[in-house]
Amino acid sequence: MARINDNYLKLAAGYLFPEIGRRVKAFTDANPTAKVIRMGIGDVTEPLPPACIAALHKATDELAVRSSFRGYGPEQGYDFLREAIAKNDYQSRKCDISANEIFVSDGSKCDVGNILDIFGADNKIAIQDPVYPVYVDTNVMVGRTGVAAANGRYPGLVYLPCTEENGFSPELPSEKVDLIYLCYPNNPTGTVASRAALTKWVEYALANEAIILFDAAYEAYITEEGIPHSIYEIPGARECAIEFRSFSKTAGFTGVRCAFTVIPTALMARTADGSKKDVHSLWNRRHCTKFNGVSYPVQRAAEAVYSAEGAKQVKSTIAFYLENAKLLREGIHKAGVEVFGGINAPYIWLKTPHDLKSWDFFDLLLKQSHLVGTPGSGFGSCGEGYFRLSAFNSRENTIEAVDRFQKLT
Ligand SMILES: *Cc1c(COP(=O)(O)O)cnc(C)c1O
């Protein structure tokens, strides 16, 4: 009989979002008239920018005509999109990144998981706690961990606690690590990393020949001056960092699917015999072997994000979500609850009242206020006693949620 990859059996059984779904369903089955407001899952709610819709229609019409029909495109993405990304997201911020260093894909979630293909099994991995669960789970799947302990932590990973005390910006690890996942603006805490904090990580990576895997899915939500939008704003990052970006939260592409990964040609890692090998060519090989490119209409829609109208429309939708975040942050703070994030990110991270455990607060909020959020403990053991609320919602629901929160006893 065929054998499974036994590493999958190590994955913590009750994955966060199915468990939330189960509890909400049990509640709504028992209380069918309750108007439940869902602020749990991190999915956008506003429609696509009109500039993207126009580009999708136009590109689809091109495919209907023999003379402008396109089949397989370049696996790495069309030049029109790679050039627009390099110019608008990087060169405009004085980051030395060129179009050939950009790999267009159908999602950052896939890229973040797939990147492990090109790194050896004996790398030491450091991961923020709490954080986007994909980093941990993909490392479990490829066999880099043991079996999870009672607190959900896997032996074999180096956890970087992000706490109120350190401003959700972790200390450098005390042991030497090789791959470091950093997510800023952060999901779930909604906090950002200062230039000084990112410089500290780049200097560590350069000194230890480590590689930073920088997830900047929420870059477009940065509102405060002086906060780096890209790891490549930090001198030396070309030699030690890979950056993941996505159109999902930027332009509402969660259902359309388009993202990109940046691998500078200067980024090196060691081979078994100790010589240096560039990472760019390995990822290029992997990408071309296992991926056949993002569809042409979707890449045209992504390109439209950088047009004058597209940029304006994207900005206005993000401002809408950030206004929701502000209402949540200020309204919940007024209710006497400690809140973090929500200024440069669409997430509010709150400390549960009366030191409740995350899941106990989840149940209380659902039963008393008919509100659904995400228990902080689902993002890592340091998230215990915290709770995430998302600003991806209508204004009406956001205002109603704040009102219900303030009546919570
Ligand atoms: C939503 C999100 C992504 C984006 O994933 P896609 O697959 O591009 O939709 C990546 N990283 C984090 C932390 C996210 O929250």
The ligand as a Tripos MOL2 file, in Angstrom:
@<TRIPOS>MOLECULE
LIG
   15    15     1     0     0
SMALL
NO_CHARGES

@<TRIPOS>ATOM
      1 C1         -3.8150   37.4260    3.1440 C.3       1 LIG1
      2 C2         -2.3970   37.1900    3.3880 C.ar      1 LIG1
      3 C3         -1.5350   36.8330    2.3500 C.ar      1 LIG1
      4 C4         -2.0210   36.8360    0.9250 C.3       1 LIG1
      5 O1         -2.2900   35.6150    0.4300 O.3       1 LIG1
      6 P1         -2.7610   35.4110   -1.0660 P.3       1 LIG1
      7 O2         -2.5200   33.9660   -1.2670 O.co2     1 LIG1
      8 O3         -1.9070   36.2580   -1.9570 O.co2     1 LIG1
      9 O4         -4.2110   35.7740   -1.1500 O.co2     1 LIG1
     10 C5         -0.1910   36.6240    2.6220 C.ar      1 LIG1
     11 N1          0.2890   36.7820    3.8670 N.ar      1 LIG1
     12 C6         -0.5000   37.1510    4.8750 C.ar      1 LIG1
     13 C7          0.1000   37.3790    6.2120 C.3       1 LIG1
     14 C8         -1.8620   37.3460    4.6800 C.ar      1 LIG1
     15 O5         -2.6420   37.6980    5.7030 O.3       1 LIG1
@<TRIPOS>BOND
     1     1     2 1
     2     2     3 ar
     3     2    14 ar
     4     3     4 1
     5     3    10 ar
     6     4     5 1
     7     5     6 1
     8     6     7 2
     9     6     8 1
    10     6     9 1
    11    10    11 ar
    12    11    12 ar
    13    12    13 1
    14    12    14 ar
    15    14    15 1
@<TRIPOS>SUBSTRUCTURE
     1 LIG1         1 GROUP 0 **** ****
